[in-house]
Amino acid sequence: MNGSTPRRRSAPLVVLALVASACSTEPARTSLRITAWGEDYIEQGIPAEVLSDGWAISFDRFLVAIDAVDMEGTPLPGAFVVDLTQPSMGEGHALGEVLVPAEDHPHLSFEIHPVTEAQAISASEDDRTQLLDEGLSMLVEGEATRGGETIGFSWGFATSTRYHECHGAADLADDPDPSSQLTIHADHLFYDDLDSEEPNVAFDLVASADADGDGEVTPAELRAVDISTQTRYQVGSRDITDLWGFIETQTGTVGHIDGEGHCAQR
C-alpha cells in the first residue's frame, strides 16, 4: 500500500550504541613486568657492619624456586629457578609480564616451594636440575668470614611458603612501564629471633656448630645445636628446639615485594 508506514530500523542502532558504550567503560590495560631480586645482600654479600658479631657473609649460589605468581587472578605462567647471586645491576631478573587493568597498584601473590618443572632464570641447567631432583625450594651456599676465620655452608631447604597480599608500589594507571619485584631477603636466615621486630643479624652460633672443625657447617651439625638454652634465638610458642629448625623456619619469611614491601605468609 502506498500509504504504509516504513519499517523502523533504529533498534540495531540502539544495540550498537549500547555495545559501544559498554566497550568505552572497560578499563585500559597495561603490561606489568615481574622480576625477582635478592638485593645487594645476595649479589654482593652482607657486610660485617650489618651483623652484630662482626662476621661478613657472601653467597656463591642462592637458588630459589618461584611458582604461582599471580596478579589478582591473572597468573604469570610457569615456575622458575632463579640464582639470585647473578649480577642484575639492581634491576632483578625478569620472570615475565602479565596484562592487567591500568588502574590502582598491583596486588600480587607468589609461592616459594619445591617444583617438578621450571624454567632456569639466571641459573645454570645443572642448578635447575639439582633443585628439581632434590625436591628443594631453596639452595643457599656461601661462606662467612671474620678476621682469619672462614666458615662455609651449603644448605638445601624443602619448605613451602605462599606470599600473598603483596601490595606493589607501581602506579598501573600512570607508569608507562610498570614493574613489580619479588624481593628475597637473605639476612632473615641469620636473624636471632623469630618474632622480634628488631632482631639481630648474627652468625656466631652458626659458626660454633662446626663440631668437627672442618670449616663447613652442615644441616646435621645445626640440628645438634640446642637453642632452648639460648637467651636469644627465641621461638615463641613454636615447637622448635634446634638451630636447623630455627633457620628452616626463617626461610618462610624471606619473601617481600618491591624491596621492603611486606606480604602475608602461609
VOPANU-25557 format. One record per residue (C-alpha): residue in one letter; z negated, y, x negated. Coordinates in pm, 1 decimal. Layout:
N
+-----+----------+----------+----------+
! res !        Z !        Y !        X !
+-----+----------+----------+----------+
!   A !        Z !        Y !        X !
...
+-----+----------+----------+----------+
***
This chain:
266
+-----+----------+----------+----------+
! res !        Z !        Y !        X !
+-----+----------+----------+----------+
!   M !      0.0 !      0.0 !      0.0 !
!   N !     93.2 !    344.5 !   -121.8 !
!   G !   -249.1 !    482.1 !    -24.4 !
!   S !   -455.2 !    214.1 !   -205.6 !
!   T !   -729.2 !    324.6 !   -449.0 !
!   P !   -659.8 !    241.5 !   -817.8 !
!   R !   -881.6 !    -27.5 !   -968.1 !
!   R !  -1180.4 !    104.8 !  -1162.6 !
!   R !  -1157.7 !     38.6 !  -1537.6 !
!   S !  -1476.3 !    215.4 !  -1652.0 !
!   A !  -1705.5 !    -93.1 !  -1672.0 !
!   P !  -1566.8 !   -222.0 !  -2004.3 !
!   L !  -1605.4 !    126.7 !  -2147.3 !
!   V !  -1971.2 !    132.1 !  -2042.4 !
!   V !  -2028.6 !   -205.7 !  -2210.9 !
!   L !  -1863.0 !    -84.3 !  -2529.9 !
!   A !  -2074.8 !    227.9 !  -2525.9 !
!   L !  -2392.5 !     21.4 !  -2489.2 !
!   V !  -2289.1 !   -207.2 !  -2776.8 !
!   A !  -2210.4 !     91.5 !  -2996.6 !
!   S !  -2545.3 !    245.6 !  -2909.2 !
!   A !  -2728.3 !    -76.5 !  -2996.3 !
!   C !  -2545.1 !   -103.8 !  -3326.5 !
!   S !  -2628.9 !    253.5 !  -3417.2 !
!   T !  -3003.4 !    182.8 !  -3378.6 !
!   E !  -3003.2 !   -110.4 !  -3621.1 !
!   P !  -3173.1 !     -5.1 !  -3946.5 !
!   A !  -2969.8 !     29.5 !  -4261.1 !
!   R !  -3017.6 !   -244.4 !  -4516.4 !
!   T !  -3074.1 !   -234.6 !  -4889.6 !
!   S !  -3081.0 !   -485.8 !  -5171.8 !
!   L !  -3430.1 !   -542.4 !  -5316.1 !
!   R !  -3426.6 !   -662.6 !  -5676.3 !
!   I !  -3710.6 !   -901.9 !  -5766.1 !
!   T !  -3832.0 !   -957.2 !  -6121.8 !
!   A !  -4118.0 !  -1136.6 !  -6298.1 !
!   W !  -4311.4 !   -977.2 !  -6583.8 !
!   G !  -4609.1 !  -1070.6 !  -6797.7 !
!   E !  -4677.2 !   -717.1 !  -6916.0 !
!   D !  -4722.7 !   -629.3 !  -7282.3 !
!   Y !  -5023.1 !   -863.0 !  -7295.9 !
!   I !  -4790.2 !  -1163.4 !  -7278.2 !
!   E !  -4485.1 !  -1022.7 !  -7455.7 !
!   Q !  -4679.8 !   -858.1 !  -7740.2 !
!   G !  -5028.8 !  -1006.5 !  -7716.8 !
!   I !  -5376.1 !   -898.2 !  -7608.3 !
!   P !  -5514.8 !   -668.3 !  -7880.8 !
!   A !  -5863.2 !   -711.2 !  -8025.8 !
!   E !  -5991.5 !   -389.5 !  -7869.6 !
!   V !  -5941.9 !   -540.4 !  -7522.8 !
!   L !  -6167.9 !   -837.7 !  -7595.7 !
!   S !  -6544.6 !   -793.3 !  -7601.9 !
!   D !  -6583.1 !  -1014.4 !  -7909.9 !
!   G !  -6305.7 !   -886.1 !  -8134.1 !
!   W !  -6052.9 !  -1168.3 !  -8101.8 !
!   A !  -5682.2 !  -1088.3 !  -8062.8 !
!   I !  -5465.3 !  -1326.1 !  -7859.1 !
!   S !  -5091.3 !  -1387.4 !  -7886.3 !
!   F !  -4868.3 !  -1622.3 !  -7690.6 !
!   D !  -4583.9 !  -1844.0 !  -7812.5 !
!   R !  -4496.7 !  -1973.0 !  -7465.5 !
!   F !  -4617.7 !  -1865.6 !  -7124.5 !
!   L !  -4421.7 !  -2072.0 !  -6874.4 !
!   V !  -4471.5 !  -2012.9 !  -6503.3 !
!   A !  -4314.9 !  -2197.3 !  -6207.5 !
!   I !  -4244.5 !  -1940.0 !  -5935.0 !
!   D !  -4134.6 !  -2054.5 !  -5590.2 !
!   A !  -4115.3 !  -1946.5 !  -5225.5 !
!   V !  -4055.9 !  -1577.6 !  -5295.1 !
!   D !  -4030.4 !  -1411.9 !  -4954.9 !
!   M !  -3995.1 !  -1059.2 !  -4821.8 !
!   E !  -4131.1 !  -1062.3 !  -4464.2 !
!   G !  -3928.5 !  -1364.3 !  -4358.4 !
!   T !  -3631.7 !  -1305.8 !  -4588.4 !
!   P !  -3655.2 !  -1567.6 !  -4864.8 !
!   L !  -3524.1 !  -1546.1 !  -5218.0 !
!   P !  -3357.1 !  -1886.9 !  -5253.5 !
!   G !  -3465.8 !  -2121.3 !  -5528.2 !
!   A !  -3754.1 !  -2182.2 !  -5765.1 !
!   F !  -3777.2 !  -2051.3 !  -6120.1 !
!   V !  -3932.0 !  -2146.6 !  -6451.9 !
!   V !  -3990.8 !  -1823.9 !  -6642.1 !
!   D !  -4102.4 !  -1782.5 !  -7003.0 !
!   L !  -4285.7 !  -1453.2 !  -6986.0 !
!   T !  -4316.7 !  -1422.5 !  -7364.4 !
!   Q !  -3949.5 !  -1329.5 !  -7396.4 !
!   P !  -3893.2 !   -954.7 !  -7452.9 !
!   S !  -3783.7 !   -762.8 !  -7145.1 !
!   M !  -3838.4 !   -400.0 !  -7254.4 !
!   G !  -4083.7 !   -362.4 !  -6969.3 !
!   E !  -3820.6 !   -447.0 !  -6708.9 !
!   G !  -3930.4 !   -802.9 !  -6639.1 !
!   H !  -3696.7 !  -1098.1 !  -6590.2 !
!   A !  -3458.2 !  -1085.4 !  -6294.3 !
!   L !  -3505.4 !  -1358.2 !  -6033.7 !
!   G !  -3253.8 !  -1231.3 !  -5778.8 !
!   E !  -3203.7 !   -995.7 !  -5485.7 !
!   V !  -3272.7 !  -1006.2 !  -5112.3 !
!   L !  -3110.1 !   -792.1 !  -4842.9 !
!   V !  -3381.7 !   -620.5 !  -4638.9 !
!   P !  -3416.9 !   -330.6 !  -4391.7 !
!   A !  -3408.8 !      4.2 !  -4571.4 !
!   E !  -3743.5 !    121.6 !  -4441.8 !
!   D !  -4108.3 !    137.4 !  -4545.5 !
!   H !  -4234.9 !    -53.7 !  -4851.4 !
!   P !  -4184.1 !   -422.9 !  -4932.7 !
!   H !  -4449.5 !   -678.4 !  -4843.2 !
!   L !  -4390.4 !   -995.3 !  -5040.7 !
!   S !  -4534.8 !  -1339.2 !  -5093.1 !
!   F !  -4474.0 !  -1598.6 !  -5363.5 !
!   E !  -4619.5 !  -1920.9 !  -5496.6 !
!   I !  -4706.5 !  -2048.6 !  -5840.9 !
!   H !  -4717.5 !  -2425.7 !  -5816.6 !
!   P !  -4557.8 !  -2740.8 !  -5959.6 !
!   V !  -4192.8 !  -2776.4 !  -5857.8 !
!   T !  -3936.4 !  -3054.6 !  -5878.8 !
!   E !  -3626.3 !  -2835.4 !  -5909.4 !
!   A !  -3599.5 !  -2492.9 !  -6068.0 !
!   Q !  -3370.4 !  -2253.9 !  -6248.0 !
!   A !  -3465.2 !  -2156.4 !  -6603.9 !
!   I !  -3515.2 !  -1779.9 !  -6639.4 !
!   S !  -3567.8 !  -1660.0 !  -6998.8 !
!   A !  -3681.1 !  -2017.6 !  -7066.8 !
!   S !  -3500.4 !  -2295.1 !  -7250.4 !
!   E !  -3376.1 !  -2608.4 !  -7080.5 !
!   D !  -3644.2 !  -2800.7 !  -7271.1 !
!   D !  -3907.8 !  -2564.0 !  -7130.4 !
!   R !  -3780.5 !  -2615.6 !  -6777.7 !
!   T !  -3766.6 !  -2993.1 !  -6815.9 !
!   Q !  -4116.3 !  -3012.5 !  -6963.1 !
!   L !  -4274.9 !  -2812.6 !  -6683.2 !
!   L !  -4099.7 !  -3020.3 !  -6416.4 !
!   D !  -4154.7 !  -3359.5 !  -6580.1 !
!   E !  -4525.0 !  -3295.5 !  -6644.1 !
!   G !  -4583.6 !  -3157.6 !  -6295.4 !
!   L !  -4716.0 !  -2825.0 !  -6423.2 !
!   S !  -4726.7 !  -2483.2 !  -6264.6 !
!   M !  -4816.1 !  -2305.2 !  -6590.3 !
!   L !  -4800.0 !  -2386.7 !  -6960.1 !
!   V !  -4980.9 !  -2146.6 !  -7190.8 !
!   E !  -4952.6 !  -2177.4 !  -7569.2 !
!   G !  -5065.1 !  -1939.1 !  -7838.8 !
!   E !  -5344.5 !  -1852.4 !  -8075.7 !
!   A !  -5642.4 !  -1624.2 !  -8112.4 !
!   T !  -5733.5 !  -1460.7 !  -8442.2 !
!   R !  -6038.6 !  -1277.5 !  -8572.4 !
!   G !  -6077.1 !  -1196.1 !  -8938.6 !
!   G !  -5955.6 !  -1501.6 !  -9127.1 !
!   E !  -6013.4 !  -1741.1 !  -8837.7 !
!   T !  -5734.6 !  -1873.3 !  -8614.5 !
!   I !  -5775.5 !  -2091.6 !  -8306.3 !
!   G !  -5468.7 !  -2236.1 !  -8134.3 !
!   F !  -5433.8 !  -2358.2 !  -7777.1 !
!   S !  -5177.5 !  -2537.9 !  -7562.0 !
!   W !  -5289.4 !  -2568.3 !  -7201.0 !
!   G !  -5097.0 !  -2708.5 !  -6907.9 !
!   F !  -5212.8 !  -2635.1 !  -6553.5 !
!   A !  -5109.3 !  -2808.7 !  -6231.6 !
!   T !  -5279.3 !  -2562.1 !  -5997.9 !
!   S !  -5115.6 !  -2423.2 !  -5682.6 !
!   T !  -5165.3 !  -2070.1 !  -5552.1 !
!   R !  -4989.8 !  -1875.5 !  -5278.7 !
!   Y !  -4996.1 !  -1500.0 !  -5325.2 !
!   H !  -4936.9 !  -1309.6 !  -5002.6 !
!   E !  -4980.7 !   -962.7 !  -4856.1 !
!   C !  -4843.6 !   -825.9 !  -5182.7 !
!   H !  -4776.6 !   -461.6 !  -5098.8 !
!   G !  -4494.8 !   -339.9 !  -5322.7 !
!   A !  -4454.9 !     16.0 !  -5445.1 !
!   A !  -4079.8 !     56.4 !  -5387.2 !
!   D !  -3959.4 !    301.9 !  -5122.6 !
!   L !  -3693.2 !     98.5 !  -4944.9 !
!   A !  -3568.5 !    398.8 !  -4748.7 !
!   D !  -3516.6 !    643.9 !  -5034.8 !
!   D !  -3489.9 !    444.8 !  -5357.7 !
!   P !  -3121.8 !    374.4 !  -5435.4 !
!   D !  -3216.0 !     73.0 !  -5649.9 !
!   P !  -3548.2 !    -63.9 !  -5519.8 !
!   S !  -3724.5 !   -341.8 !  -5706.5 !
!   S !  -4044.7 !   -543.5 !  -5682.0 !
!   Q !  -4208.3 !   -700.2 !  -5984.2 !
!   L !  -4415.4 !  -1017.5 !  -5966.3 !
!   T !  -4666.7 !   -938.1 !  -6239.4 !
!   I !  -4867.6 !  -1205.7 !  -6420.2 !
!   H !  -5198.3 !  -1102.5 !  -6581.5 !
!   A !  -5269.7 !  -1328.6 !  -6879.3 !
!   D !  -5602.5 !  -1162.9 !  -6957.9 !
!   H !  -5751.0 !  -1318.4 !  -6642.2 !
!   L !  -5750.6 !  -1656.4 !  -6817.7 !
!   F !  -6010.3 !  -1518.4 !  -7058.3 !
!   Y !  -6237.0 !  -1342.3 !  -6809.6 !
!   D !  -6603.8 !  -1439.4 !  -6837.2 !
!   D !  -6687.4 !  -1420.0 !  -6465.7 !
!   L !  -6512.8 !  -1548.1 !  -6152.6 !
!   D !  -6643.9 !  -1280.3 !  -5917.0 !
!   S !  -6733.9 !   -969.2 !  -6113.6 !
!   E !  -6522.3 !   -659.0 !  -6051.9 !
!   E !  -6550.2 !   -575.0 !  -6422.2 !
!   P !  -6555.7 !   -899.6 !  -6621.5 !
!   N !  -6527.4 !   -907.7 !  -6997.8 !
!   V !  -6219.0 !  -1048.7 !  -7165.1 !
!   A !  -6366.1 !  -1286.0 !  -7422.5 !
!   F !  -6278.5 !  -1578.1 !  -7648.2 !
!   D !  -6598.5 !  -1672.0 !  -7836.7 !
!   L !  -6695.8 !  -1954.3 !  -7601.0 !
!   V !  -6342.2 !  -2095.0 !  -7609.0 !
!   A !  -6341.4 !  -2084.9 !  -7989.2 !
!   S !  -6677.4 !  -2263.4 !  -8002.1 !
!   A !  -6525.1 !  -2552.7 !  -7805.3 !
!   D !  -6330.3 !  -2666.5 !  -8113.7 !
!   A !  -6566.0 !  -2958.9 !  -8169.4 !
!   D !  -6356.7 !  -3136.6 !  -8434.4 !
!   G !  -6288.5 !  -2816.6 !  -8627.4 !
!   D !  -5913.1 !  -2867.8 !  -8641.9 !
!   G !  -5832.6 !  -2513.2 !  -8533.1 !
!   E !  -5699.6 !  -2620.9 !  -8192.3 !
!   V !  -5892.8 !  -2609.8 !  -7863.9 !
!   T !  -5775.6 !  -2876.7 !  -7619.9 !
!   P !  -5840.5 !  -2917.5 !  -7246.5 !
!   A !  -6065.6 !  -3216.2 !  -7328.8 !
!   E !  -6278.0 !  -3000.5 !  -7559.3 !
!   L !  -6304.2 !  -2730.7 !  -7292.1 !
!   R !  -6418.4 !  -2991.8 !  -7038.8 !
!   A !  -6700.3 !  -3082.9 !  -7276.9 !
!   V !  -6844.0 !  -2728.6 !  -7266.7 !
!   D !  -7122.5 !  -2699.4 !  -7008.1 !
!   I !  -7116.5 !  -2345.4 !  -6867.1 !
!   S !  -7408.8 !  -2396.6 !  -6630.0 !
!   T !  -7647.0 !  -2275.1 !  -6901.0 !
!   Q !  -7441.4 !  -1964.6 !  -6983.2 !
!   T !  -7565.2 !  -1618.1 !  -6889.3 !
!   R !  -7202.8 !  -1516.9 !  -6848.5 !
!   Y !  -6931.9 !  -1740.4 !  -6700.1 !
!   Q !  -7079.7 !  -1715.9 !  -6354.0 !
!   V !  -6903.1 !  -1913.9 !  -6079.4 !
!   G !  -7082.7 !  -1809.6 !  -5760.2 !
!   S !  -7115.9 !  -2098.5 !  -5516.3 !
!   R !  -6822.1 !  -2292.5 !  -5662.5 !
!   D !  -6878.1 !  -2643.1 !  -5795.0 !
!   I !  -6760.4 !  -2566.3 !  -6148.4 !
!   T !  -6970.5 !  -2674.0 !  -6446.1 !
!   D !  -6732.0 !  -2687.2 !  -6743.9 !
!   L !  -6516.3 !  -2435.4 !  -6926.8 !
!   W !  -6186.0 !  -2605.6 !  -6843.8 !
!   G !  -6263.0 !  -2593.5 !  -6472.7 !
!   F !  -6353.5 !  -2227.2 !  -6512.5 !
!   I !  -6025.0 !  -2133.5 !  -6682.6 !
!   E !  -5829.8 !  -2353.2 !  -6441.7 !
!   T !  -5979.5 !  -2158.5 !  -6151.2 !
!   Q !  -5879.6 !  -1830.1 !  -6313.8 !
!   T !  -5514.1 !  -1939.6 !  -6301.2 !
!   G !  -5531.6 !  -1872.7 !  -5927.5 !
!   T !  -5592.2 !  -1502.2 !  -5990.4 !
!   V !  -5311.7 !  -1412.4 !  -6231.2 !
!   G !  -5052.1 !  -1304.0 !  -5972.2 !
!   H !  -5010.4 !   -935.1 !  -5887.1 !
!   I !  -4734.3 !   -707.2 !  -5762.4 !
!   D !  -4581.4 !   -409.1 !  -5943.9 !
!   G !  -4835.2 !   -406.9 !  -6224.2 !
!   E !  -5183.2 !   -361.3 !  -6081.3 !
!   G !  -5098.4 !   -412.3 !  -5712.8 !
!   H !  -5314.8 !   -678.7 !  -5551.8 !
!   C !  -5219.8 !   -981.8 !  -5344.0 !
!   A !  -5431.0 !  -1202.9 !  -5122.1 !
!   Q !  -5460.8 !  -1558.8 !  -5256.8 !
!   R !  -5490.7 !  -1902.4 !  -5108.4 !
+-----+----------+----------+----------+
***
